[in-house]
Amino acid sequence: MERILIVEKLKIIISSILKVDNLMMNDTISAKDVEGWDSLSHMVIITEVEKFFKIQFKLKELNKLTNMGNLISLIELKLN
């Protein structure tokens, strides 16, 4: 799957969970940059991402994520 499609799907998933209409997506955005993105919503987002892309993250992979770019790259890696 192309990176741009991953970004679009992530935007839909995250916007839906956080109920945000105009989520600005870029590689440097992180949870602290988005209102309502707390630890609980983070786990819901990760669960929905795993379901949608039919992948599973390991805890050590999740612990290394610092921003959206890292998440997108990890999804790309798991899909390839």
C-alpha positions as a Markdown table, in Angstrom:
| # | Residue | x | y | z |
|---|---|---|---|---|
| 1 | Met | 0.0 | 0.0 | 0.0 |
| 2 | Glu | 1.3 | 3.4 | -0.9 |
| 3 | Arg | 2.3 | 5.9 | 1.8 |
| 4 | Ile | -0.3 | 8.4 | 0.8 |
| 5 | Leu | -3.1 | 5.8 | 1.1 |
| 6 | Ile | -1.8 | 4.9 | 4.6 |
| 7 | Val | -1.9 | 8.6 | 5.6 |
| 8 | Glu | -5.4 | 9.0 | 4.3 |
| 9 | Lys | -6.7 | 5.9 | 6.2 |
| 10 | Leu | -4.9 | 7.0 | 9.4 |
| 11 | Lys | -6.5 | 10.5 | 9.1 |
| 12 | Ile | -10.0 | 8.9 | 8.8 |
| 13 | Ile | -9.4 | 6.5 | 11.7 |
| 14 | Ile | -7.9 | 9.2 | 14.0 |
| 15 | Ser | -10.4 | 11.9 | 13.1 |
| 16 | Ser | -13.3 | 9.4 | 13.8 |
| 17 | Ile | -12.0 | 8.4 | 17.2 |
| 18 | Leu | -11.1 | 11.9 | 18.3 |
| 19 | Lys | -14.0 | 13.5 | 16.6 |
| 20 | Val | -11.8 | 16.0 | 14.9 |
| 21 | Asp | -12.9 | 17.5 | 11.5 |
| 22 | Asn | -9.7 | 19.1 | 10.3 |
| 23 | Leu | -6.9 | 16.9 | 11.5 |
| 24 | Met | -3.6 | 18.2 | 10.1 |
| 25 | Met | -1.5 | 15.2 | 9.2 |
| 26 | Asn | 2.3 | 15.3 | 8.8 |
| 27 | Asp | 5.3 | 13.2 | 9.8 |
| 28 | Thr | 6.1 | 15.3 | 12.9 |
| 29 | Ile | 2.7 | 15.4 | 14.5 |
| 30 | Ser | 2.4 | 13.5 | 17.8 |
| 31 | Ala | -0.4 | 12.8 | 20.4 |
| 32 | Lys | 0.6 | 15.9 | 22.4 |
| 33 | Asp | -0.2 | 18.1 | 19.3 |
| 34 | Val | -3.8 | 16.9 | 19.0 |
| 35 | Glu | -6.5 | 17.9 | 21.5 |
| 36 | Gly | -8.2 | 14.9 | 23.0 |
| 37 | Trp | -5.4 | 12.4 | 22.1 |
| 38 | Asp | -4.8 | 10.9 | 25.5 |
| 39 | Ser | -3.5 | 7.5 | 26.6 |
| 40 | Leu | -7.0 | 5.9 | 26.3 |
| 41 | Ser | -7.7 | 7.3 | 22.9 |
| 42 | His | -4.2 | 6.3 | 21.9 |
| 43 | Met | -4.9 | 2.6 | 22.6 |
| 44 | Val | -8.2 | 2.8 | 20.7 |
| 45 | Ile | -6.4 | 4.3 | 17.7 |
| 46 | Ile | -3.7 | 1.6 | 17.8 |
| 47 | Thr | -6.4 | -1.1 | 18.0 |
| 48 | Glu | -8.3 | 0.3 | 15.1 |
| 49 | Val | -5.2 | 0.7 | 13.0 |
| 50 | Glu | -4.3 | -2.9 | 13.7 |
| 51 | Lys | -7.8 | -4.0 | 12.7 |
| 52 | Phe | -8.0 | -1.9 | 9.5 |
| 53 | Phe | -4.5 | -2.8 | 8.2 |
| 54 | Lys | -4.8 | -6.4 | 9.5 |
| 55 | Ile | -1.4 | -6.1 | 11.3 |
| 56 | Gln | -0.2 | -6.4 | 14.9 |
| 57 | Phe | 2.2 | -4.2 | 16.7 |
| 58 | Lys | 4.6 | -5.5 | 19.4 |
| 59 | Leu | 4.9 | -3.5 | 22.6 |
| 60 | Lys | 8.5 | -2.7 | 21.9 |
| 61 | Glu | 7.5 | -1.3 | 18.5 |
| 62 | Leu | 4.8 | 0.9 | 20.0 |
| 63 | Asn | 7.3 | 2.2 | 22.7 |
| 64 | Lys | 9.6 | 3.5 | 19.9 |
| 65 | Leu | 6.9 | 5.5 | 18.2 |
| 66 | Thr | 7.4 | 9.2 | 18.7 |
| 67 | Asn | 5.4 | 10.8 | 15.9 |
| 68 | Met | 3.1 | 10.1 | 13.0 |
| 69 | Gly | 6.0 | 9.5 | 10.6 |
| 70 | Asn | 7.2 | 6.6 | 12.8 |
| 71 | Leu | 3.8 | 5.1 | 12.8 |
| 72 | Ile | 3.4 | 5.4 | 9.0 |
| 73 | Ser | 6.8 | 3.8 | 8.5 |
| 74 | Leu | 6.0 | 1.0 | 10.8 |
| 75 | Ile | 2.7 | 0.3 | 9.0 |
| 76 | Glu | 4.6 | 0.3 | 5.7 |
| 77 | Leu | 7.1 | -2.1 | 7.0 |
| 78 | Lys | 4.4 | -4.5 | 8.3 |
| 79 | Leu | 2.5 | -4.4 | 5.0 |
| 80 | Asn | 5.5 | -5.2 | 2.9 |
